[in-house]
C-alpha cells in the first residue's frame, strides 16, 4: 500500500506598495509587519530545524512583487526605521508599566524580540532575506514556485493573450535574474484556474500547478481519487489538488489577539511615532492580550500551538487510514496557505509549523510537490480537465468581479489593447522611447494586480485600492497619448520611473502578438 505524504506550500506575496513621496504610510507597514512577524521568524524556524537535523520540506511562492520590495533600498531603510521606532517605544512601555510587573515583562519580551530580529536581519542576513531563502533552496529544504508578475487573476485575461504572456514572461525574467534557475511549478494567482491556462503552462515549460479542491472534484471527468492523487491535463501538465480542510486552530483563546494593539489605546501623544503622514494610527506590534482578553502568556500559547500541531497530524493520519482502503498509490495531502497567516495574523503559527515539522519527521513523510511527483508513476495519473475554480469567496470569481470592482475591467482591457498596439507600432525602439514604452508596460502590469480588486470587494482600504488602479491607468494613458503626439514630459517620466521602479529588466515587447 502507498504511504502518506504531507506537503505544504506557503504563498509569500505582497502587492507593490512603494511611496517615496510620503514619509509614513499604512500600506508600506503591511510589508514591514510581514518581514518582522512572518519571514524572519520563518528563517529562524528553518535554522532551528537545520541545527537539530530535522528534515523539513516546504514549497514557497515568492511573488515578483514581494521579491522586488524585499530588495528595495528605500523600503529596507524605512523598515529599519520602523523597527527602531518599535524598540524605542518598547523601552518607553517598560518605563510606563513599572507598577504592573506582568505587563512590563511582556513589553520587555516583545522589545527584546524586535532587537534580536533587527540584529539577525542586519548581521546574519545582510538585509537580504532572499539570499537566505536561496540558501535553503540550494540545500533542498524548500522548493520555489513561480507566479505571475503582479498577481493577476488569469481567468479574466484569457480573451487577451498578450496580457497573460506579459505576466508570464516578465515573471520568468525576474525569477531567473534573482534565483538563476527555472522553476518546475507554477502557482496560479488566487489559485485561479480555467482550462485556457493549460496551454500557457505548457508553452512556458512548467511541469505542474495546483487547483482548489472543487477544481478536481467537479472536473471533466471528475477526479477518480479526489484531491489525494495528481491528475494530468490533455497537454500533459500535472495538477495537484489543495486540501482546504485546515482547522481554525488560530481561534483558540490562549492565542494572542492580533487586533488588540496598544497603539490604538494610548493617548495620541504617546504613539506619535506610529502615525501616518495624515495622522492615522498604525499598529505598534505591542499586543498584550489573548483572545479571551486576559494578559497574554507566550509560553502557554506556544504549548497550545504544539498541541494543535499534534492534533492536526493525528487527524490527518487517521483520515489516511480510511483513504488507503481505496488507494494503492501514495496519498498526497497538500495544503496551500498565505505565508502571512503564520506569524503576522497568527502569532503562534510559527510554533505550530515547528511542532508539525518535528512530529512529521518522526511519524510520516513530507515532500515538496516536485519531490512527490518525481517518485510517482505518471502513467497512472488520470487525464482530465479541472473545472474553473479559485480559492476566493465561494470558490469562483466573485471576489474579483462584483459591483464594487467590475468598472475596472473595461479600462484595463482597452489599455492592454493599446499597449499591444504600441509594441507593434514601435518594435525596435531604443533610448528614450524604449524607456517610455517599458514604463507603459509596468503601469499595465501594476493595474492588473488582483490585490486592488480584492480590497474593493472586501471593502478594505478601498480609497487606496482605487487610487492604485486609476493611477496606473492614468499614467499609461498619458504615455500612450504622448507617444501619439511625439511629446513627453521627461521630468514626469523620470519621477514615475523613480516611484514605480519594479521590473528593472522589463521588455515592453512582451505585449506583442504571437502564437504560443
Order of alpha helices (4+ residues) and beta strands (2+ residues): beta-alpha-alpha-beta-alpha-alpha-alpha-alpha-beta-alpha-alpha-beta-alpha-beta-beta-alpha-beta-alpha-beta-alpha-beta-alpha-alpha-alpha-alpha-alpha
